[in-house]
Amino acid sequence: MNAVATQEPWLHVVGIGEDGMDGLMPATRAVVEAAEIIIGGDRHHELAGAVGAERVAWPSPFDALIDRLKSFKGRRVVVLATGDPLWFSVGARIGRSIPASEIVYHPQLSAFQLASARMGWSMADVETLTVHGRPVEQMIAFIQPQARLLILTTGSETPGQIARFLTERGFGQSPMTVLANMGGEDEARFDGLAESWDHEVPPFNTLAVDCVAAPDAALIPRVPGLDDCLFVSDGTMTKRELRAATLAKLMPMRGALLWDIGAGSGSVAIEWMRAARYANAIGIEPRADRRAMAAANALALGTPRLRLIEGEAPAALDGLPAPDAIFIGGGLSAEVFEAAWAALRPLGRLVANAVTLESEAALIALHAAHGGELVRISVARAAPVGRLTGWKPAMPVTQWSLIKR
């Protein structure tokens, strides 16, 4: 039996801390000292000291990194990263483009581990987030009573932005701690409350937040079914109870993509993204005013990555990345369904809601042709009837759902 030849690793991705070369294990330090080429940011090169390799800065744009790395194949190459290279760091980006057999990772203590130790928090009980180079608003979805958050920040202004988000939502009494230069000679700590935060902090820092809710704090869980009043809307939106039922059939999953056809105020797409880590959504909406409302709602509710495009299905669907789930909230027709169904990934979920008799007839016909589940949902709310109280029914909704197998 012939042995299978394997590619010798030529690329080492090394995590380095504020203590520089002194903090590396002997074997890792030897790798850095033997490198022909070292790639990293200015800070990383400073931490690596007087190692005599050719120094290369992060390319601009950063997406050019992979091509630059591949051009060095055959030489001894080290990429320097902060802490653990595979935890919200460059190592994961490299690993998606270069075979694992060609890479050796050398992790260092991450900023999250160091921050947990400084705070005395169990890492099993905290949410670890990054807004480094990403929209700060995405942390809003994690503001919950008694939640503990560790956040890699974008810069010195980020803690103040997060303090404002907390205060606006009734979490102003939340203790905040900024930890900077952890593990180095210049380690610093800044403590305060969100509502009175006024510290000037170093640009490279980690923020710890212990969320404390006031009696009137906004309760915005990640479970679908947010109160309708949390969305800016012109009244045309998937209401709370129906939205929860719709999301249950769409089944949000980590990293999955939703097409929200006829997005309106964006309520379904936003709740989809809130419900699962790294879930993405594309909202297709022809009206500019509604796209503006959806964008505002996405920022306010912590899903700034919601992508909104102008157009109507099926034409607007051309060229979009294949979805894992599709919601058709408006503009249903046989042509829209056929285009959406063709694009849907295997095991994808499709849900369509209808209110009018015409759209209900279309759902019934599609159900007869393609199967799936057809249900009618009725909701009534208690409302004043003179001096008494009675039930005020909303328009019933017919819902069709099916899975692509």
C-alpha positions as CSV (number, residue, x, y, z in Angstrom):
1,M,0.0,0.0,0.0
2,N,1.5,3.3,-1.1
3,A,1.8,6.1,1.4
4,V,-0.1,9.3,0.4
5,A,2.1,12.3,0.0
6,T,1.2,15.2,2.3
7,Q,2.0,18.9,1.9
8,E,4.4,20.1,4.5
9,P,3.1,23.2,6.4
10,W,4.8,26.3,5.1
11,L,2.6,28.9,6.9
12,H,2.5,29.5,10.7
13,V,-0.2,31.7,12.2
14,V,1.1,32.8,15.5
15,G,-0.9,34.5,18.3
16,I,1.1,37.0,20.2
17,G,0.2,39.0,23.3
18,E,1.3,42.3,24.9
19,D,4.3,40.5,26.4
20,G,5.6,39.9,22.9
21,M,8.2,37.2,22.2
22,D,8.7,36.6,26.0
23,G,5.1,35.3,26.2
24,L,5.5,32.7,23.4
25,M,6.2,29.0,24.1
26,P,9.8,28.1,23.2
27,A,8.7,26.1,20.1
28,T,6.6,28.9,18.9
29,R,9.3,31.5,19.5
30,A,11.7,29.3,17.5
31,V,9.2,29.4,14.6
32,V,9.1,33.2,14.6
33,E,12.8,33.5,14.9
34,A,13.3,31.2,11.9
35,A,10.8,32.9,9.7
36,E,11.9,34.4,6.4
37,I,8.8,36.5,6.1
38,I,6.6,37.9,8.9
39,I,3.2,39.5,8.1
40,G,1.2,41.6,10.6
41,G,0.1,45.0,11.7
42,D,2.5,47.7,13.0
43,R,1.6,46.6,16.6
44,H,2.4,43.0,15.8
45,H,5.8,43.8,14.3
46,E,6.6,45.9,17.4
47,L,5.7,43.0,19.7
48,A,7.9,40.6,17.7
49,G,11.0,42.7,18.5
50,A,14.2,42.4,16.6
51,V,13.6,39.2,14.7
52,G,15.5,39.4,11.4
53,A,12.8,38.4,8.9
54,E,11.5,40.4,6.0
55,R,8.6,42.4,7.5
56,V,5.3,42.7,5.5
57,A,2.4,44.9,6.5
58,W,-1.2,43.9,6.2
59,P,-2.2,44.5,2.6
60,S,-4.8,47.1,1.6
61,P,-7.5,46.2,0.9
62,F,-7.3,43.4,3.5
63,D,-9.0,41.0,1.1
64,A,-5.7,40.9,-0.8
65,L,-4.1,39.0,2.1
66,I,-4.7,35.5,0.7
67,D,-3.2,36.2,-2.7
68,R,-0.2,37.8,-1.0
69,L,0.2,34.8,1.3
70,K,0.0,32.4,-1.6
71,S,2.7,34.3,-3.4
72,F,5.1,33.4,-0.6
73,K,4.4,29.7,-0.7
74,G,7.7,27.7,-0.5
75,R,9.2,30.1,2.0
76,R,9.0,30.1,5.8
77,V,6.1,32.4,6.5
78,V,4.6,33.6,9.8
79,V,1.4,35.6,10.2
80,L,1.2,37.4,13.5
81,A,-2.3,37.8,15.1
82,T,-3.5,39.0,18.5
83,G,-4.2,36.3,21.0
84,D,-6.0,33.3,19.6
85,P,-5.8,33.5,15.7
86,L,-9.0,31.4,15.3
87,W,-11.2,33.4,17.6
88,F,-12.6,36.4,15.8
89,S,-9.2,36.8,14.1
90,V,-7.4,36.4,10.9
91,G,-6.7,32.7,11.2
92,A,-10.3,31.7,10.3
93,R,-10.1,33.9,7.1
94,I,-6.8,32.2,6.1
95,G,-8.1,28.7,6.9
96,R,-11.1,29.2,4.5
97,S,-8.7,29.7,1.6
98,I,-5.5,27.7,2.3
99,P,-5.7,24.0,3.0
100,A,-5.4,23.1,6.7
101,S,-2.5,20.7,5.9
102,E,-0.4,23.7,4.9
103,I,-1.0,25.7,8.1
104,V,0.1,25.4,11.7
105,Y,-1.7,27.5,14.3
106,H,0.0,28.7,17.5
107,P,-2.7,30.1,19.8
108,Q,-2.0,32.5,22.6
109,L,-4.4,33.5,25.4
110,S,-7.3,35.4,23.8
111,A,-8.5,38.8,24.9
112,F,-11.7,37.0,26.1
113,Q,-9.8,34.6,28.3
114,L,-7.7,37.4,29.8
115,A,-10.8,39.6,30.3
116,S,-12.7,36.8,32.0
117,A,-9.8,36.3,34.4
118,R,-9.6,40.0,35.1
119,M,-13.4,40.2,35.8
120,G,-13.7,36.8,37.6
121,W,-16.3,35.7,35.1
122,S,-16.8,32.2,33.9
123,M,-16.5,32.1,30.2
124,A,-19.3,29.5,30.0
125,D,-21.6,32.2,31.2
126,V,-20.7,35.1,29.0
127,E,-21.5,36.2,25.4
128,T,-18.3,36.8,23.4
129,L,-18.8,39.4,20.7
130,T,-16.7,41.5,18.3
131,V,-17.5,44.8,16.7
132,H,-13.9,45.3,15.6
133,G,-14.2,46.5,12.0
134,R,-17.9,45.7,12.1
135,P,-21.0,47.8,12.8
136,V,-21.2,48.5,16.5
137,E,-25.0,48.3,16.4
138,Q,-24.8,44.5,16.1
139,M,-24.2,44.2,19.9
140,I,-27.7,45.6,20.6
141,A,-29.3,42.2,20.0
142,F,-27.4,40.9,23.0
143,I,-28.6,43.4,25.5
144,Q,-30.6,41.3,28.0
145,P,-31.2,41.4,31.8
146,Q,-28.4,39.8,33.7
147,A,-26.4,39.1,30.5
148,R,-22.6,39.5,30.7
149,L,-20.9,40.6,27.5
150,L,-17.2,40.6,26.5
151,I,-16.8,42.7,23.4
152,L,-13.7,43.3,21.2
153,T,-14.1,46.9,20.2
154,T,-13.4,49.0,17.1
155,G,-11.6,51.9,18.8
156,S,-11.5,54.3,21.7
157,E,-14.9,55.7,20.9
158,T,-16.7,52.3,20.9
159,P,-17.3,52.0,24.7
160,G,-19.1,55.4,24.6
161,Q,-21.3,54.3,21.8
162,I,-22.2,51.1,23.6
163,A,-22.9,53.0,26.8
164,R,-25.4,55.1,24.8
165,F,-27.1,52.0,23.4
166,L,-27.5,50.6,26.9
167,T,-28.8,53.8,28.4
168,E,-31.3,54.4,25.7
169,R,-32.8,50.9,26.3
170,G,-33.0,51.2,30.1
171,F,-29.7,49.6,31.0
172,G,-27.9,52.7,32.1
173,Q,-27.0,51.2,35.5
174,S,-25.0,48.5,33.8
175,P,-21.3,48.4,35.1
176,M,-18.8,48.7,32.2
177,T,-15.1,47.9,32.3
178,V,-12.6,48.6,29.6
179,L,-9.4,46.5,29.7
180,A,-6.5,47.7,27.6
181,N,-3.0,46.2,26.9
182,M,-3.8,43.1,28.9
183,G,-0.7,41.2,29.9
184,G,1.7,44.0,29.1
185,E,3.5,46.6,31.1
186,D,0.9,49.3,30.1
187,E,-2.1,47.3,31.1
188,A,-4.9,49.6,32.2
189,R,-8.5,49.3,33.5
190,F,-11.4,51.8,33.4
191,D,-14.6,51.2,35.3
192,G,-17.9,53.1,35.3
193,L,-21.6,52.9,34.6
194,A,-23.2,53.1,31.2
195,E,-25.3,56.2,31.9
196,S,-22.3,58.2,33.1
197,W,-19.5,56.8,31.1
198,D,-16.9,59.5,30.3
199,H,-13.5,57.7,30.1
200,E,-11.0,58.3,27.4
201,V,-9.5,54.9,26.7
202,P,-6.8,53.4,24.5
203,P,-8.0,52.5,21.0
204,F,-7.2,48.8,21.3
205,N,-9.3,47.5,24.1
206,T,-11.8,44.9,25.3
207,L,-15.1,45.9,26.9
208,A,-16.9,44.0,29.7
209,V,-20.6,44.8,30.3
210,D,-22.7,43.4,33.1
211,C,-26.2,44.2,31.9
212,V,-28.5,45.6,34.7
213,A,-32.1,46.3,33.6
214,A,-34.1,49.2,35.1
215,P,-37.8,48.5,35.9
216,D,-38.8,50.2,32.7
217,A,-36.1,48.7,30.5
218,A,-36.9,47.5,27.0
219,L,-37.2,43.7,27.0
220,I,-36.1,42.6,23.5
221,P,-35.5,38.8,23.5
222,R,-33.9,37.0,20.6
223,V,-36.8,34.6,20.5
224,P,-39.1,35.7,17.6
225,G,-42.3,37.6,18.3
226,L,-41.1,41.1,19.3
227,D,-43.7,43.7,20.1
228,D,-45.0,45.4,17.0
229,C,-44.3,48.8,18.6
230,L,-40.6,48.1,18.4
231,F,-40.7,48.5,14.6
232,V,-41.2,51.7,12.6
233,S,-44.0,50.8,10.2
234,D,-46.7,52.3,8.0
235,G,-49.0,49.6,9.3
236,T,-48.2,47.1,6.6
237,M,-46.2,44.5,8.4
238,T,-46.3,40.9,9.6
239,K,-47.8,41.3,13.1
240,R,-46.3,39.8,16.2
241,E,-48.2,36.5,16.6
242,L,-48.1,35.7,12.9
243,R,-44.4,36.7,12.8
244,A,-43.5,34.2,15.6
245,A,-45.4,31.4,13.7
246,T,-43.7,32.4,10.5
247,L,-40.2,32.3,12.0
248,A,-40.9,29.0,13.5
249,K,-41.5,27.5,10.1
250,L,-38.5,29.4,8.5
251,M,-36.3,27.8,11.2
252,P,-33.4,30.3,11.7
253,M,-30.0,28.6,11.9
254,R,-26.5,29.7,12.4
255,G,-25.1,31.4,9.3
256,A,-28.2,30.7,7.2
257,L,-29.5,33.2,4.6
258,L,-33.1,34.3,4.3
259,W,-34.7,36.0,1.3
260,D,-37.5,38.3,2.6
261,I,-39.6,39.0,-0.6
262,G,-41.8,42.0,0.0
263,A,-39.8,43.0,3.1
264,G,-41.9,46.0,4.1
265,S,-40.6,47.2,7.5
266,G,-38.1,44.3,7.6
267,S,-39.7,42.7,10.7
268,V,-39.3,39.1,9.6
269,A,-35.8,39.5,8.2
270,I,-34.7,41.3,11.4
271,E,-36.1,38.6,13.7
272,W,-34.5,35.9,11.6
273,M,-31.1,37.6,12.0
274,R,-31.6,38.1,15.8
275,A,-32.6,34.5,16.3
276,A,-29.4,32.7,15.2
277,R,-25.7,33.7,15.3
278,Y,-24.4,35.0,12.0
279,A,-27.7,34.5,10.2
280,N,-28.0,36.8,7.2
281,A,-31.0,38.2,5.3
282,I,-31.7,40.0,2.1
283,G,-34.9,42.1,1.9
284,I,-36.4,42.7,-1.5
285,E,-38.7,45.7,-1.4
286,P,-39.7,48.0,-4.3
287,R,-40.7,51.0,-2.1
288,A,-37.9,53.4,-1.0
289,D,-39.9,54.6,2.1
290,R,-40.3,51.0,3.3
291,R,-36.6,50.2,2.7
292,A,-35.7,53.2,4.8
293,M,-38.0,52.0,7.6
294,A,-36.4,48.5,7.4
295,A,-32.9,50.0,7.5
296,A,-33.8,52.1,10.6
297,N,-35.4,49.1,12.3
298,A,-32.3,46.9,11.6
299,L,-30.0,49.5,13.2
300,A,-32.3,49.9,16.3
301,L,-32.7,46.2,16.8
302,G,-29.1,45.1,16.3
303,T,-29.1,43.7,12.8
304,P,-27.2,46.3,10.8
305,R,-26.0,43.7,8.2
306,L,-29.5,43.4,6.8
307,R,-29.1,43.9,3.0
308,L,-32.0,45.7,1.3
309,I,-32.4,45.8,-2.4
310,E,-34.8,47.6,-4.7
311,G,-37.0,45.6,-7.0
312,E,-39.9,43.2,-7.4
313,A,-39.7,39.4,-7.6
314,P,-39.1,37.4,-9.7
315,A,-36.8,39.8,-11.6
316,A,-35.1,41.1,-8.5
317,L,-34.0,37.6,-7.5
318,D,-31.6,37.1,-10.4
319,G,-28.0,37.0,-9.2
320,L,-28.7,36.8,-5.5
321,P,-26.8,34.2,-3.4
322,A,-28.8,31.0,-2.9
323,P,-31.0,31.2,0.3
324,D,-31.6,28.6,3.0
325,A,-35.1,30.0,3.6
326,I,-37.5,32.2,1.8
327,F,-40.4,34.3,3.1
328,I,-43.0,35.7,0.7
329,G,-44.9,38.3,2.5
330,G,-46.2,40.1,-0.5
331,G,-46.5,39.8,-4.3
332,L,-47.1,36.1,-4.4
333,S,-47.6,34.5,-7.8
334,A,-46.9,31.2,-9.5
335,E,-43.9,32.9,-11.3
336,V,-42.5,34.3,-8.0
337,F,-42.8,30.9,-6.4
338,E,-41.1,29.0,-9.3
339,A,-38.2,31.4,-9.3
340,A,-37.8,31.3,-5.5
341,W,-38.2,27.5,-5.3
342,A,-35.6,27.0,-8.0
343,A,-33.1,29.1,-6.1
344,L,-33.7,27.6,-2.7
345,R,-31.0,25.3,-1.3
346,P,-31.8,21.6,-0.5
347,L,-33.5,21.4,2.9
348,G,-34.5,25.0,2.5
349,R,-37.7,26.3,4.0
350,L,-40.3,28.4,2.1
351,V,-43.2,30.2,3.9
352,A,-45.8,32.4,2.2
353,N,-48.6,34.3,3.9
354,A,-51.8,35.5,2.3
355,V,-54.6,37.8,3.5
356,T,-56.7,38.5,0.5
357,L,-59.0,36.0,-1.2
358,E,-56.9,36.3,-4.4
359,S,-53.6,35.5,-2.7
360,E,-55.2,32.7,-0.7
361,A,-56.5,31.1,-3.9
362,A,-52.9,31.2,-5.3
363,L,-51.6,29.5,-2.1
364,I,-54.3,26.8,-2.3
365,A,-53.3,26.1,-5.9
366,L,-49.6,26.0,-5.1
367,H,-50.3,23.7,-2.2
368,A,-52.3,21.3,-4.4
369,A,-49.4,21.2,-6.9
370,H,-46.4,21.0,-4.5
371,G,-47.7,19.8,-1.2
372,G,-46.5,21.2,2.1
373,E,-48.6,22.4,5.0
374,L,-51.5,24.8,4.7
375,V,-52.9,26.5,7.9
376,R,-55.2,29.4,8.7
377,I,-54.2,31.6,11.6
378,S,-56.6,33.8,13.4
379,V,-55.7,36.2,16.2
380,A,-58.1,38.3,18.4
381,R,-57.1,40.9,20.9
382,A,-59.0,42.2,23.9
383,A,-60.4,45.7,23.3
384,P,-62.9,48.0,24.9
385,V,-66.6,47.5,24.0
386,G,-68.2,50.5,25.5
387,R,-67.5,50.2,29.2
388,L,-66.8,46.5,28.9
389,T,-64.2,44.4,27.0
390,G,-64.5,42.1,24.1
391,W,-62.4,40.4,21.4
392,K,-61.4,42.3,18.3
393,P,-60.3,39.9,15.6
394,A,-57.6,40.7,13.1
395,M,-57.9,39.5,9.5
396,P,-57.2,35.8,9.3
397,V,-54.1,34.8,7.5
398,T,-53.5,31.7,5.4
399,Q,-50.0,30.3,5.6
400,W,-48.3,27.8,3.3
401,S,-45.0,26.2,4.2
402,L,-42.9,23.5,2.8
403,I,-39.3,22.1,2.9
404,K,-37.3,21.4,-0.2
405,R,-36.2,17.8,-0.1
